[in-house]
Amino acid sequence: MAATSATGAWLAITGARIITMAGDDIPDGVLLIRDGLVIEVGSHVTIPGNAVIVDARGQTITPGFIDAHTHLGIHEEAIGREGDDTNDMTDPLTPHLRALDGINPEESGLRNAASHGVSSAVVLPGSGNVIGGLGTLVKTWGDCVDTMVVRDPCGLKIAFGENPKRVYGDQRKMPSTRMGTAALLREAFVKAQEYARKLDAGAEDPSKSPDRDLRQESLVRVLRHEFPLLAHSHRADDMHTAMRIAAEFGVGIVLQHATESHLMADLLASRKIPCVVGPTFGSPPKIETRAKTFATPGVLARAGVKVAICSDHPVTPSGHLRLYALLAVREGMAHRDALSAMTIWPAQISGVANRIGSLATGLDADFTIYSGDPLDAGSVVIGAYQNGVRVPMEARS
């Protein structure tokens, strides 16, 4: 069942505390929806006589949460190798791969996330390759991935640190060191610059157009600022390398995982580098994550860094995203910042704040009704909605 609303149908959610993330909270508000969009939100809203009314007195509404780094749908739950399309580890440079082509929309992880109020997710290739491929941002409920897309592509996945050097070092191929990873990435972008020059020449004189190269096309789009690099990096030195290379080629970058980013928060703030932090739950699985702490998102937010909290599903379940935010609050993150890190900030980081991440007129009607404060561990999901339609709760586990 796709999460689309009936044409012309009105829905009004009344009486709830509405956390819009677009302004002040509304203590006793009305959320008015039609055709899958927010029509009006406020304290004094005229409700059409033919509207379906949901009484939410004593409850809390938030925008649907956004999980800013996952492998939902391409690393299917409880299947194993047959359902794992996360990494194509046969070549360290695969910029032409598209996560969109590997997503199973009926995968249980996606549906579970949807029923828990995670209405959108960035789905990325894995971090086995230096350049892993193009990520996509999708809604988490639907029966055809093409109708679930919010932004595609939303970034180009690259990786630093242990993963690519382990994968290709074991194959006795480059990269087997951090130097090799950086060198391959630089070479790829130098070639892309030359391809872009030929494209520009071909625009003036078609006889000079290069043969089409899908690998180069992805990199050229980064050079032309259509979307940023999404850089898997845990250690501070790897984050410095990622930023150094981004600066050399004048491209945008978002640090992914950013485990040691609390050690360089002021620098990140001064350079306006966003961070997607996680997964923080669980014991450190490898040396480069040994400094992970739930304090990191709060340190970044207080420094002025735009930060998103992520699950890295299936490493930790996307459906429990608000638990990770709750634990960040316990470690010093401001309550409002924790909500922002699952709503408006990931929307801004991913360039989709004109559609999702807050509740305002004209935006997608993605929202969740909670029994109480969403960052109270005792609060439960009463109803999760995407495009104004309630997600079946039986999908939840």
Buried (B, 14 or more C-beta within 10 A) or exposed (E): EBBBBEEEBBBBBBBBBBBBBBEEBBEEBBBBBBBBBBBBBBEEBEBEEEBEEBEBEEBBBBBBBBBBBBBBBBBBBEEEEEBBBBBBBEEBBBBBBBBBEBBBBBBBBBBBBBBBBBBBBBBBBBBBBBBBBBBBBBBBBBEEBEBBBBBBBBBBBBBBBBBBBBBBBEEEEBBBEBEBBBBBBBEBBEBBBEBBEBBEBEEEEEEEEBEEBEBBBBBBBBBEEBBBBBBBBBBBBBBBBBBEBBEEBEBBBBBBBBBBBBBBBEBBBEEEBBBBBBBBBEEEEEEBBEBBBBBBBBBBBBBEBBBBBBBBBBBBBBBBBBBBBBBBBBBBBBEBBBBBBBBBBBBBBBBBBEBBBBBBEEBBBBBBBBBBBBBEEEBEBBBBBBBBBBBBEEBBE
